[in-house]
Amino acid sequence: MRIAFTKMQGLGNDFVVIDTISQPLSLTASQVRRIADRRLGIGCDQVLLVAPPPSPEVDFGYRIFNADGGEVEQCGNGARCFARFVREQGLTGKERLQVQTAGGVIHLHLETDKQVTVDMGVPRFAPDEIPFKADHEADYYLLEFDKQRVEIGAVSMGNPHCVLRVPEIDTAPIAYWGPILERHPRFPQRVNVGFVQVISPGHIRLRVYERGAGETPACGTGACAAMVIGRRRGWLSGQVYVDLPGGRLGIHWAGEGQSVWMTGPAETVFEGTIEL
């Protein structure tokens, strides 16, 4: 079958977005891997499907697949691209959207300056909600691997995140520690691993080794996770700029029990069709 797609990016985190409302389809894991392959397919970090609303309370369904073919719960950079896509394709005239993901309902606001603000939901810290194997909830945990002990924060932003503070982001052992921590046995569904350098209470630098994708130029949920863990630890204020390799996001969190708000860019790169 031949399907139409749009290639989009948010801070260098790139996506293939497919409208499954106008062209109903279901992708297998092998088809997702083919699309995501940068040599044999289109190439992307994740494949995003725009789906009909699963209930009257939301505007759309939103399905997210990593480059390895696995479906995941949430993607913040993808959410911004999703919002731009449905407006540019004429699927909605709204500037405020409610979208159902596997991780819950998210709220998307299209701004006038081509930025998109996303209500990423309330962060969840209870170990069984991340999921993370621990006897009780704590602000930080000691994780053992490869004869080492590191201090981490753990949180779900609709998907699981592990956050480590490092003194210098450019020399952090991301290529070595990332894949080990992603598959650490205390994270039964694997985990996204964020390495954060605190510059000031309102500014951090971040690199993220994403579950099923490896290190990417930017990770929206990872930026939110780093901010809330940092605020919980007393490192950060309620409004933080997060500098990632692909660019800057603004993250706001009022505190416990409140939603995390993320603002950043999204843009269309090109459109095309592919035979699957």
C-alpha positions in Angstrom: 0.0 0.0 0.0 1.1 3.6 -0.7 0.6 6.0 2.2 1.0 9.8 2.5 3.2 11.2 5.3 4.6 14.4 6.6 8.1 14.7 7.9 8.3 17.1 10.9 10.8 18.1 13.5 10.8 19.8 17.0 14.3 20.9 18.0 15.9 18.3 15.8 13.8 15.4 17.2 12.3 14.2 14.0 9.0 12.5 13.2 7.0 10.9 10.4 3.4 11.9 10.9 0.6 9.9 9.3 -3.1 10.9 9.1 -5.0 7.7 9.7 -8.3 9.5 9.6 -8.2 10.3 5.9 -6.3 7.0 5.1 -7.3 4.4 7.7 -4.5 2.0 8.3 -2.7 0.0 11.0 1.1 -0.4 11.0 3.0 -3.5 12.1 6.2 -3.2 14.1 8.3 -4.1 11.0 6.5 -1.4 8.9 7.3 1.2 11.6 11.0 0.1 11.6 11.0 0.4 7.8 9.6 3.9 7.9 12.1 5.0 10.6 15.1 3.5 8.9 17.4 6.4 7.8 18.9 4.3 4.9 16.1 2.2 3.7 13.0 4.2 4.7 12.2 7.8 5.4 14.1 8.1 8.7 12.9 9.5 12.0 13.1 9.1 15.8 9.4 8.2 16.0 6.3 7.6 13.9 3.2 9.5 15.0 -0.3 8.4 14.0 -3.2 11.0 14.0 -6.3 8.9 14.8 -10.0 9.5 15.2 -11.1 10.5 18.7 -11.6 7.5 20.9 -14.3 9.3 22.9 -16.4 12.5 22.6 -14.4 14.3 25.2 -11.3 14.6 23.0 -10.5 15.9 19.5 -8.1 13.3 18.3 -6.3 10.1 19.2 -2.5 10.2 19.1 -0.4 7.0 18.8 3.4 7.1 19.1 5.9 4.4 17.9 9.6 4.4 18.6 12.1 3.7 15.8 12.4 0.1 17.0 8.7 -0.5 16.3 7.5 -0.4 19.9 4.5 1.7 20.9 5.0 4.2 23.7 2.8 6.4 25.9 3.9 9.9 25.4 6.2 12.2 23.4 6.3 16.0 24.1 8.2 17.1 21.0 5.9 14.9 19.0 2.9 16.5 20.6 3.9 19.9 19.4 4.4 18.5 15.8 1.0 16.8 16.1 -0.7 20.1 16.9 0.9 21.9 14.0 0.1 19.0 11.7 -3.7 18.8 12.4 -4.0 22.6 11.8 -1.9 22.7 8.7 -3.7 19.7 7.2 -7.1 21.3 7.9 -8.2 18.5 10.3 -9.2 21.2 12.8 -9.7 24.9 13.1 -9.1 24.9 16.9 -6.2 26.5 18.7 -6.9 24.5 21.9 -6.9 20.7 21.5 -7.5 17.7 23.8 -5.7 14.6 22.5 -5.8 11.1 23.8 -2.5 9.2 24.1 -1.7 5.8 25.6 -0.5 7.7 28.7 -3.6 9.9 29.1 -5.2 13.1 27.8 -2.9 16.0 26.9 -3.9 19.6 26.1 -2.2 21.4 23.2 -2.2 25.2 22.6 -1.1 26.6 19.3 0.5 30.0 19.9 0.7 32.9 17.4 4.5 32.7 17.0 4.5 29.1 15.7 5.3 27.9 19.2 3.1 25.2 20.8 2.4 24.9 24.5 1.6 21.5 25.8 -0.1 20.6 29.1 2.0 17.5 29.8 -0.1 16.4 32.7 0.7 15.9 36.4 4.0 14.1 37.0 3.7 10.7 38.8 6.3 9.8 41.4 4.8 6.6 42.9 7.1 3.7 41.9 4.3 1.5 40.7 3.0 4.3 38.4 6.4 4.9 36.7 7.0 1.8 36.9 10.1 1.4 39.0 11.0 -1.2 41.5 11.3 0.4 45.0 9.8 -0.2 48.4 8.5 3.3 48.7 8.4 6.7 47.0 11.5 8.9 47.5 13.0 12.1 46.0 16.0 10.1 44.9 17.2 6.5 44.7 20.6 4.7 44.6 20.9 2.6 41.4 23.6 0.0 41.1 25.1 -1.1 37.8 28.4 -2.2 36.5 30.0 -2.1 40.0 28.8 1.6 40.4 26.2 3.4 42.5 24.5 6.5 41.1 21.9 8.8 42.5 18.8 9.1 40.3 15.3 10.7 40.3 12.5 8.7 38.8 9.2 10.0 37.5 6.5 9.2 34.9 5.5 12.0 32.5 3.1 9.5 30.8 6.3 7.5 30.1 9.1 6.5 32.5 12.1 8.7 33.1 15.3 8.4 35.1 17.2 11.6 35.8 20.9 12.0 36.8 22.6 15.2 37.7 26.1 15.5 36.2 28.8 18.2 36.7 29.4 18.7 32.9 27.0 17.6 30.2 29.5 17.6 27.4 31.6 14.9 29.1 28.8 12.9 30.7 29.1 9.1 29.8 25.8 9.0 27.9 26.9 6.6 25.2 28.0 4.1 27.9 25.5 4.6 30.7 22.5 5.4 28.6 21.9 1.9 27.1 22.7 0.2 30.5 20.3 2.3 32.5 17.6 2.2 29.8 17.4 -1.6 30.4 18.1 -1.6 34.1 16.1 -4.4 35.8 14.5 -1.9 38.3 12.6 -0.3 35.3 10.5 -3.2 34.0 9.2 -1.3 31.0 12.7 0.2 30.3 13.3 3.9 30.8 14.3 7.2 29.2 17.6 8.4 30.8 18.2 12.1 31.3 21.6 13.7 32.1 21.2 17.2 33.5 23.6 19.9 34.3 22.3 22.7 36.5 23.5 26.2 35.3 21.2 28.2 37.6 17.8 27.8 39.3 16.1 28.9 36.1 18.4 27.2 33.5 19.6 23.7 32.9 21.4 21.8 30.1 20.1 18.3 29.2 20.9 15.3 27.1 18.5 12.3 26.9 19.1 8.7 25.9 15.6 7.7 24.8 14.0 4.3 25.3 14.0 2.5 21.9 15.7 5.4 20.1 19.1 6.2 21.7 20.3 9.7 22.2 18.2 12.3 20.4 18.6 16.0 19.8 15.7 16.8 22.1 13.1 15.1 24.3 10.1 17.0 25.5 9.0 14.6 28.3 12.7 14.3 29.3 12.9 18.1 29.7 9.8 18.0 31.9 11.1 15.1 33.9 14.5 16.8 34.5 12.7 20.0 35.6 10.3 18.4 38.1 13.0 16.2 39.6 15.3 19.2 39.9 12.5 21.3 41.5 11.7 18.5 43.9 15.4 18.3 44.9 15.6 22.1 45.5 17.9 22.8 42.6 15.4 24.6 40.3 12.6 27.3 40.4 9.1 26.9 38.9 10.1 28.3 35.5 13.1 26.8 33.8 14.8 27.1 30.3 16.0 23.7 29.2 18.8 23.8 26.6 19.1 20.5 24.6 21.4 19.8 21.7 18.5 20.7 19.3 17.5 23.9 21.0 15.6 25.4 23.9 12.3 24.5 25.7 10.5 26.5 28.3 9.1 24.4 31.2 6.7 25.6 33.9 5.6 23.6 37.0 3.7 25.1 39.9 4.4 22.2 42.1 3.0 19.0 43.5 -0.4 17.9 42.0 -0.1 20.5 39.2 0.4 19.9 35.4 3.7 20.6 33.7 3.6 23.0 30.8 6.1 22.9 28.0 6.5 25.5 25.2 8.6 25.0 22.1 8.7 25.1 18.3 7.6 22.5 15.7 7.8 22.7 11.9 7.1 20.8 8.7 10.2 19.6 6.8 8.6 17.9 3.7 5.7 15.7 2.5 5.7 12.6 0.5 4.4 9.0 0.0 5.9 5.7 0.7 5.1 2.1 -0.5 4.8 -0.4 2.4 
